[in-house]
């Protein structure tokens, strides 16, 4: 039989995961409220009181997790960076088929830009970029390296001769534009739902086919 001290310790250990989960759930609720408030009001118009009201917590609880609205904004940015991080690590693999890698990238990008949470986070970023040129430059610097993964992949593919006469940067711009034009921008700006899976697959097919056809044409000249 455990002693009284051991029984007390056991109860504490059993309760700790529950307390941690409750704390995590509260923080997530506050972040969710922060995203909604920032997307609607921007950083300048948002307030800790409004975020607390949306999250249905006291201001005291909110301040325990975030000392100010700028801290909420930084936490939201961290979530956005986390989402785009995998694409920031792209490198062209010379040992693998070009078209196969191209489709994999398209599928990863499509999964990201159709993610409702990513769309909501994107709105927060865009509001701040439009509010101030200085803020825009600061935020773009934070995301620059993460977004350069795709351009690096095209550049490395070009160096390996896989793009023929095509310009790597222009090819990357064209490819990402074909993926985003009828999905991401409609969701972010027009608040439209993301296309369903068959529609996403069709967009991916068309983007890959267009680029591969353009590559074939350029190589035959």
N, C-alpha and C positions, 0 to 999 in steps of 0.2 A: 504493500500500500504506500502511495506517495505521501510525503509529509505535507503539513499545511503550507509550508513555504513553496514546496515543489508544485502543489496543486494551484496555488496562486499564480506562479510563473507560467504554468501550462495554460491557464485561462487567458493570461495576457497574450501569450504567443498565438493562441487560437483566435483571439479577437483582433490581433494586429492586421491581418490581411483584410478583414472587413473594414477596419478604420481607414486603411490605405486606399481601398477601393472607393470608399465614400469620398475621401479627399480628392482622389483622381477624378471621380465623376463630377464633383463640384467644379474642379478646375476646368474640365472639358465643357461644362455648361457655361461657365464664365467666358471661355474662349469663343464658344459658339455665339454667345450674346455679343461679344466684342466684334466678331466678324460682321454680324448683322448691323450693328451700330455704325461701325467704320465704313461699311459699304454704302450705307444710306447718308451718313452725315460727314464722312471724311474725318481725318484726325482733328482738324480745327474745330469742327462742330460737335464732335463726340464728347461725352462726359462720363465720368466714373459713375455718377448717379444713374444715368440712363442705362449703362451696361449692367449695373447691379439690379435694376428693375427688370430688365429683359431676362436676366439669369435667375431671377427670383431668389436673390440672396441679399443679405445686408451689405451696406457699404463697408462695414468693418471686415466682413468675410472677404470681400473683393480685395480690399487693401492688404489683407494678409498674404494674398497670392501675387498681387500686382500693385506696386507702390504708386503708379500713375497710369494715365491712359497711354502714354508713350511706351510703357512697358508692355501693355496689352498689344499695341501695334507691333512691337518687336517680336512678341511671341507669335503673332499671326504671320509675320514675315518668315520666322523660323519654320513654321509649318509649310509655307509655300516653297521655301528652299528645299525642304526635306522631300517634297513631292517631285521636284525637277532634278534632284540630285542624280538619279540613275542615268538620265540622259546627258548629264554633264560629264560622265565618265566614258563616253563612247570613243572607241578607237577602231579604225579599219583593220580587219584581219585578212592578211594576204593569203592565208591558207584556206579561206572560205569563199564560196561563190558570192559575187557582187550582188546579184539580184536577190539572193536569199537574205543577205544582210540588210539590203534596202527594205525588204518587206518587214523584217523583224523590227527595224527602226520605226517604220510607219505604224506598225501595230502598237508599239510602246507609246508613241506620240499620240495615237488615237485614244488609247486607254486613258492617258493623262488628260487630254483636252475635253474628254467626255465625262470626266469624273466631276460630279456635282460639287463636291467640296473644293476641288481645284478651281472650278469656275467662280465660286463664291469668294475664294481667296484672291483670285485675279481681279475681281471688281474692286476690292480694297486697294490693291496695288495701283490700279488705273486711276482711281479717284485721287490718290496722292500725287501721282505723276502729272495729272492735269492741273492740280492745284498750284504747283510751284515748279519752275524750271530747275531750281537748285535741288529741290527734293527729288525730282525726276532723275537728275544726274547721279545723285547719291544712291538711289534705289537701283538704277540700271548698273551701277558699278558693283553692287552687291550680287546682282543676278547675272552679270556679264559672263563670268567664268562658267556658271552652270549652263547657260544657254549656248556657250561656244562648243559644246560637245558635238552637236550635229555638224557645225561648220568644220570642225577638226576632222570628223569622219570623212567628209567630202574632200577636204584638202589632202588627206592621206591617201584616199582612193585615187585622186588625181595624180599624186606623186608616183603612184604605182601603175599609172597608165590606164586605169579603168574608166576614166571619163573621156578619153580621146581628146578632142579639141574643145570640149565643153569647159567653161569656166567654173571652178569648184564653188565659189561663193554664189554666183548666179544660179547654179544648179541647186544648191541648198535652199536659197531663198524661194525658188520656184516650187521645190518639193514641199516645203513646209507651208507655203501659201495654198497649195492645192489641198492639203489636209485640213487647214484651218478655215478656209474661206466659207465653207458651207456647214461648219460645225461650231467651232470655238467662238467666232465673232457673233454668230446669231445667239448663242447661249449667253455670252457675257454682256453684250450690248442690248439685244432685243429680248432677253429673258426667255428665249425659246428652249424647250427641252432638247437634250442631245438626241441625235438620230439613233434608231434602234440598231441592233447588231448587224442585220443584213445590209442596212444602209451604210454602216461604218465599213463593212467589208468591201462594199462596192466603191466607196470613196478611196479606200486603200488600193484596190485593184487599178482604178483609173489613174491615181497618182503615180504608182509604180510603172504602169504601162506607158504613160505619157513620157516619163523621164527616160525609160529604156528605149522607146521609139525615137526620142530626140537624140539619144546617144548613138543609135544605129545610123540615123540620118547624117549626123555630124561626122561619123567615122567613114561613111561611104563617099564623102566629098573628096 
